[in-house]
Amino acid sequence: MQLFRVMPFNRLEQVAAQEALAFVSYRVFEDDPHEASLIQALTTNDGLRDVFQVLKEHGEMPATVLPMIMAARSADASAYMQCWTRTPEHNLMWERYGDGQNAVRVRMTEAGFGRLPGWISSHEARYEDTFDIWKELQLVKSALGPMSVSTMLTWSSVPSRLPQSGVIDFRHSLTFKLAAYAHENEIRLMTPIMNDFGTTSGKPKPPPWVNSPGGNSNVTLVPIGPIQNVIASVMVGPQADDEFQRQVEAFCKTNGLEYEGKSSLRTRRYTGSKKIFTSDPDDSV
């Protein structure tokens, strides 16, 4: 397994300095407003109206999703991820996730992934034409197993203390993306999703893996140690100039990383004079 990620070079410098990968909440994914649509549906008034309407259409009682509603609040606070891809290069990703001539692409090998904390998991994105509430609800419920309505009502009455067994895992729902993004061939690295992590002054207590710099709850730093533990190599983007290439090469040498050079995605195959014939081509035959 090899995974790739395009980013501005200054972000790679932060990874080396902090010895950590910055995982973020779905709330900061601005390019796709459909991220985590199920969690959004279960935690907003408009979304719940749609959920209850879909349940009615399928002959199910609203009580069947009450545990999910409560668990979604915890998932919203504890779910962090970082997006990678199986595709080594793609022009749209250089444009979208790089920083012009300051873009770099990093490569993670299977060995590097194995050095991440054990509580990090990887998930392939599911590309769908539309968001189907019923389908997404069934995917989450199938992992939970059958429960009686009375059990569900008991759970929902104590939202801060959902049971340790029968965890409602929203990670699968966090892999949903619209088909328009299928070119990204995305793999999502995720923290666990917790339904129950205690309370502090009546508010959910942050799960143990949350390390938010500067109190920014949209980011958590996942420790990796020296950057070469996880990152194998670095390539500079197709717009990189000579000075930037030297800068990144020096960075790689300092941090024990392989330097792959400049992307050839926009390199002309043939260069030089366009003049082929020295005289009229008919005379040279």
URLINVEN-V185082 format. One record per backbone hydrogen bond with DSSP energy under -0.5 kcal/mol. NH is the residue of the N-H (numbers start at 1). CO is the residue of the C=O. E is the energy in kcal/mol with one decimal. If there is no record, write none. Layout:
# URLINVEN-V185082
((NH	CO	E) (NH	CO	E))
This chain:
# URLINVEN-V185082
((3	108	-2.8) (4	85	-2.6) (5	106	-1.8) (7	104	-2.6) (9	102	-2.3) (11	8	-1.0) (12	8	-1.2) (13	9	-2.1) (14	10	-1.5) (15	11	-1.8) (16	12	-1.9) (17	13	-2.3) (18	14	-3.1) (19	15	-1.5) (20	15	-1.0) (21	222	-2.5) (23	21	-0.9) (23	220	-2.8) (24	81	-2.8) (25	218	-2.3) (28	25	-1.8) (29	26	-1.9) (30	28	-1.5) (35	32	-1.7) (37	34	-1.2) (40	36	-2.5) (41	37	-2.5) (42	38	-2.2) (43	39	-0.9) (43	40	-0.6) (44	41	-0.5) (48	44	-2.5) (49	45	-1.9) (50	46	-1.6) (51	47	-2.4) (52	48	-2.9) (53	49	-1.8) (54	50	-2.3) (55	51	-2.4) (56	52	-2.2) (57	53	-2.1) (58	54	-1.3) (59	56	-1.4) (60	55	-2.9) (64	61	-1.8) (65	62	-1.9) (66	63	-1.1) (69	65	-2.3) (70	66	-2.1) (71	67	-2.9) (72	68	-2.8) (73	69	-0.9) (73	70	-0.5) (74	70	-1.0) (75	71	-2.7) (76	72	-2.5) (77	73	-1.0) (78	74	-1.4) (79	75	-1.8) (80	78	-0.6) (81	24	-2.5) (82	189	-2.1) (84	187	-3.0) (85	4	-1.9) (86	185	-1.9) (88	86	-0.6) (93	90	-0.6) (94	90	-1.9) (95	91	-1.9) (96	92	-2.7) (97	93	-2.4) (98	93	-0.5) (98	94	-1.1) (102	99	-2.2) (103	100	-1.2) (104	7	-2.7) (105	235	-3.0) (106	5	-2.8) (107	233	-1.9) (108	3	-3.1) (110	1	-0.6) (113	109	-2.4) (114	110	-2.0) (115	111	-0.6) (115	112	-1.1) (116	113	-1.6) (120	117	-2.1) (121	190	-2.1) (123	188	-1.8) (125	186	-2.4) (126	175	-3.0) (127	125	-0.6) (128	126	-0.7) (128	177	-2.5) (132	130	-0.6) (133	131	-0.7) (136	132	-2.4) (137	133	-2.5) (138	134	-2.1) (139	135	-1.9) (140	136	-1.8) (141	137	-2.6) (142	138	-2.4) (143	139	-0.7) (143	140	-0.7) (144	140	-0.5) (144	141	-1.1) (145	141	-1.8) (152	148	-2.1) (153	149	-2.6) (154	150	-2.0) (155	151	-2.4) (156	152	-2.6) (157	153	-1.2) (158	154	-0.6) (158	155	-1.5) (161	158	-1.9) (162	195	-0.6) (169	167	-0.9) (170	168	-0.7) (174	170	-1.3) (175	172	-1.5) (176	173	-1.1) (177	126	-2.4) (179	128	-2.2) (181	178	-2.2) (182	179	-2.0) (184	181	-2.2) (185	182	-1.5) (187	84	-2.4) (188	123	-3.5) (189	82	-2.8) (189	187	-0.6) (190	121	-2.8) (191	80	-2.4) (194	192	-0.5) (200	203	-3.5) (203	200	-1.8) (205	198	-1.9) (210	207	-1.8) (211	209	-0.5) (213	211	-0.7) (215	212	-1.5) (216	213	-1.7) (217	215	-1.0) (219	216	-1.7) (220	23	-2.7) (221	211	-1.9) (222	21	-3.1) (222	220	-0.6) (223	221	-0.7) (224	19	-2.4) (225	19	-1.3) (229	226	-2.5) (230	227	-1.5) (231	227	-2.7) (232	107	-3.0) (233	107	-1.0) (234	258	-2.3) (235	105	-2.4) (236	261	-2.5) (237	103	-2.4) (240	237	-1.7) (245	241	-2.1) (246	242	-2.2) (247	243	-1.9) (248	244	-2.5) (249	245	-2.4) (250	246	-2.2) (251	247	-1.9) (252	248	-2.6) (253	249	-2.2) (254	250	-2.3) (255	251	-2.0) (256	252	-0.6) (256	253	-0.7) (257	252	-2.7) (258	232	-2.2) (260	234	-3.2) (260	258	-0.6) (263	236	-2.3) (267	264	-1.6) (276	274	-0.6) (283	280	-1.5) (284	280	-0.9) (285	282	-0.7))
